[in-house]
Amino acid sequence: MKKYNKNGRLESVICNNCGKKLAVEQGIVREGAMSVDHVWDYFSEKDGQIHHFDLCEECYDILIGEFKIPVDIEEQVELL
């Protein structure tokens, strides 16, 4: 869960799963995190809803460790 100040600058990120407060410095997350913003569509029970959540890297690893089909991982060639 992200929190922004009145100027729109990121102040904090809290893992929605475990509640860990992630390191944020000068509006930048300084550790591994995953943010999800998903718009549910017509064929779901959540049609018209937008869900937002954040996971720390540890909770992400636990989540994907339970998948029956592993995550497809590729190496990024160029880091910006």
Buried (B, 14 or more C-beta within 10 A) or exposed (E): EBEEEEEEEBEBBBBBBEEBEBEBEEEEBEEEBBEEEEEEEEEEEEEEEEEEBBBBBBBBEEEEEEEEEEEEEEEEEEEE
